Amino acid sequence: MSLALARDSATATAIIAAIRAATGAGEGGLVLHEPRFRGNEWTYLKDCLDSTFVSSVGAYVDRFERDLAAVTGARHAVAVVNGTAALHVALLLAGVAPGDEVIVPTLTFIATANAVSYCGAVPHFADSAMDTLGLDPDKLGRHLDSIVTRRDGQAVNRETGRRIAAIVPVHVFGHPADMAGIEAVAARFGISVVEDATEALGSLSGGRPVGATARLAVLSFNGNKVITTGGGGAILTDDPDLARRAKHMTTTAKVPHRWAYEHDMVGFNYRLPNLNAALGCAQLEQLPGFVASKRALAARYADAFAGVNGVSLIREPAGTAGNYWLNAILLDPELAGERDAILDATNAAGLMTRPVWNLMHGLAIYRDCPRMDLGVAEDLARRIINIPSSAGLVPADG
């Protein structure tokens, strides 16, 4: 179907009408996701500026970490400059070393794979589950059964000779992955888990915040996330030693001293600036309202798309309460060939829509990495379209 024809197609027209009906946008335009500043942002930022502590030292960094720990249920939170930096350090803390392999989903943002590469390790791409969009633990378990051998008590990929050091599940669009299933597979093979919750702040699984039970989990506060610090991320852990090491590694590994510059390892200048943390403190105060608004928007979308043939809204998995960071629709298989034409039509109408990220194994830089069968992720990628998802589109009460 040509793009010109698609703009007049029944499916594209129905999708545009459903988005406008759910959001009340009328004929106006909508971006995919924008931040919302309606709380104490200006007050805290001015206080930070007045204090002159705007860089990596200041009261707001410490406060933001305490507030994050309270909200997520983790005992410790270490704030860093972005989610990729958080994942990089978390992988190092998990023991990932050069030459290792790390299991990551092919259906993810590139930062997940890049953080593995920063460690000198190799991404090993795994498939998704249709109901969660996250890693499929059953399929992953069967895959590992077929390739893993034991060497000195460690899981080794017999096809490459490399140790499989970690598994990185991702909560795609804020929908919780099956962490119980993934952790069971990891335990069976003696592999560490680093939970990529960069999209999932405010999401619940079994009534608990995602990342609350992980040995290591990471968050992101990029400008398009549920809350933002402009840039920013965090490492969550219940382990006080891991928290101490995380803070040390992310502050250039400087040994505390009143004036001496002694560094005892190669560290990273990853500490979140106080100015960004001040913004984050104000945003975190509004998190419950943001999540409630986004869930109300998802409910409106579910109603609006119920009458659109061949299109369904992707909903949270059973037993979870997602933050609906990005709402997404799924085209029926017979409409997969119209995905790009629908993207053209919606964007031409002023409604910013996007496909899911290019699958990692399809990128030239990662094309030669090990992988399992990726049929579900490939199918999903052909049919997913993200739609406008800002928290300010509808009030929290729907």
CORHU-V569164 format. One record per run of one state. SS is the DSSP state (alpha for helix, beta for strand, coil for the rest). FROM is the first residue (numbers start at 1). TO is the last residue. If there is no record, write none. Layout:
BEGIN
SS,FROM,TO ; SS,FROM,TO
END
This chain:
BEGIN
coil,1,2 ; alpha,3,6 ; coil,7,9 ; alpha,10,23 ; coil,24,29 ; beta,30,30 ; coil,31,40 ; alpha,41,51 ; coil,52,58 ; alpha,59,72 ; coil,73,75 ; beta,76,80 ; coil,81,82 ; alpha,83,93 ; coil,94,100 ; beta,101,105 ; coil,106,109 ; alpha,110,118 ; coil,119,121 ; beta,122,126 ; coil,127,127 ; beta,128,128 ; coil,129,134 ; beta,135,135 ; coil,136,136 ; alpha,137,147 ; beta,148,151 ; coil,152,153 ; beta,154,157 ; coil,158,162 ; beta,163,168 ; coil,169,169 ; beta,170,170 ; coil,171,171 ; alpha,172,174 ; coil,175,178 ; alpha,179,189 ; coil,190,191 ; beta,192,193 ; coil,194,194 ; beta,195,196 ; coil,197,203 ; beta,204,205 ; coil,206,207 ; beta,208,209 ; coil,210,216 ; beta,217,220 ; coil,221,221 ; beta,222,222 ; coil,223,229 ; beta,230,230 ; coil,231,232 ; beta,233,237 ; coil,238,239 ; alpha,240,250 ; beta,251,251 ; coil,252,253 ; beta,254,254 ; coil,255,262 ; beta,263,263 ; coil,264,268 ; beta,269,269 ; coil,270,270 ; beta,271,271 ; coil,272,273 ; alpha,274,285 ; coil,286,286 ; alpha,287,305 ; coil,306,310 ; beta,311,313 ; coil,314,319 ; beta,320,321 ; coil,322,327 ; beta,328,331 ; coil,332,332 ; alpha,333,348 ; coil,349,350 ; beta,351,351 ; coil,352,353 ; beta,354,355 ; coil,356,359 ; alpha,360,362 ; coil,363,363 ; alpha,364,366 ; coil,367,370 ; beta,371,371 ; coil,372,374 ; alpha,375,383 ; beta,384,386 ; coil,387,390 ; alpha,391,393 ; coil,394,398
END
